Amino acid sequence: MGFPALLQTSLAGLDLRNPVIAAAGTCGYIDELADAMGLDRIGAITTKSITLEPRDGNRAVRVVPSRAGMLNAIGLANMGVDRFLAEEAPKVRHCPTTVIASVAGHTLAEYASVSSSIDRCGSLRAIELNVSCPNTATGRQFGSEPSTLRELLNEVRPVVKSCVLSVKLAPDMTDPVAMASAAIDGGANVLVLCNTMPAMAIDVHSRRPRLSRTMGGLSGPAIHPIIVRIVREVYSRVARDAGIPIVAVGGVMGWEDAAEFILAGATAVGVGTALFVDPSSPVRIARGLERWATAQGVTKISQLVGQVEA
């Protein structure tokens, strides 16, 4: 079964059948979840972050549960851009949903090189710059200050000529509005709010950190109210007037969480931790949004974006 026009969504000209996106790092590269979830029933999938060279990532243990979510320290494990373009990108033409390529790097040149290669391959229509990974030594170096983010975008924006360009920011920014403004000033078409929250867990029996890297990123319901606040601040103070759509990510376990993000100002929502609990959860969330939007009496779900009553 398809979805009605009610749910059709646009991210800076990137048309989606509904506003539900599988978040980066949760569904492999392209079609790994096809057997568990009909990819033709969600708005988009985001690849795991692609870097210039292959990365093994951090050693085990890389994922541990938390009372209100989970911690991960995968470390951007991926096959590298050359192998991705040779083996995975050709699958996009047969994928029944939109594919967004997540890009990461250690240097300005790496971000620009990977972004340029993906943009020129012709298979993908959108790039998400991951400048907020807490699980590598350099994962946040270009996403911690407005000046460094502008510097990155000054390198990347000129080489991304055909793809919609989004920037994924951290949840523990000192000034989310300033960071969002820097992204917009640098040419971002979409804002993704937010990545995981830096966190730690300790095994009280061994007295050792539960993650091999000691620190990791917390995702799931625990961070959801934090992201709701960030989305509302960024939407009301900069994104709405600039006409820049927001993809909200953080603790979307059910349709109510997604609806809350939309009312706060998000045009689309990313689902991450919920996929580890139930790989079909994005389809369930999309159906819930359809019922909710119908009950709200709108003809397009976009009419509900930012419509929380003050």
C-alpha positions, 0 to 999 in steps of 0.5 A: 500500500502506498501513502496519500498526497497528504504525506508528500514532503519536499526538502529543498526540492528533494521530493519524498513520499512521506516525511520519515527518513531512516537515519544515517548509520542505522540501515547500512548503505542502500538496501540492507533493510529491504527484507525487514521493511518495504523501502517503498513505504518510507520517505528516504534512507540515509547511508552510513557515513562515507569517508575518503579511505576505508575505516574499520571503526572502533574495536568492540564493544561498540554498542551498549543499551541504556535505560532510555536508549543506547550508546554507540561508538562505531567510529564511522566504519565504512568501505570508503568512497571508491568502493561505495561508488563502485559497489553500492551507488549503482543500487540506487537506481533500483532502490524504491526510495530516495537515498541520502549519502552521509559524508564525513572526513578528517580534513577539509580536503577529504570532505570536499573530495568525497562530496564531489565524487558523490555529487558527480556520480549521478546516482544520488540526489542528496548529501548530508555532511556529518560534522557532529560524530562524537565517536572519532577523534576528529568527528566534530572538529568542523561542527563545534564552532560557527567559524569552522563550519563556515570554513568547511562549507566554503570548501564543500559547497562549490563542488556540490553542484547537483545534490541537495546539501544538508548539514547534521549538527550536534545536540550539545551546541553552545548556541544552536542558532549560531551554528544553524545560521553558519550552516545556512550562510555557508550554503546548506539547503537543509539542517539535520538536528541532531546527532547523538549526545556524548555520553558514557556508561560504566560496568560497576563490576569490572569498574571499566567503561562499557564502550571500548572507546570509553565515550560514545553517543547516546541516542533514543528517548533520553535525548528527544526533549532536548532535540525538540527544544533545539528544533523549536529554537532554530526553526523560530529564530532562523530556519523559518525565515530563511526557508530552510527545512529541518530534519529532526532526529532524536528518540523517534520511537512512535508517531507521537514523537515524530508529530512533536518534531513537526509541530516544533518546526521539522519538515521531516523526521529521522528514525534511528534507535527505533530501527534496532528495536523494530526494523519496520518502525518507520512504516508504522510511524508514517501510518501514525502520521497519516492518521494524525494529519487527517485528524488535524484536518489538514490537506498536507502535513507540511501545514502542521510544520511549526504549528505548536501554539505558544 
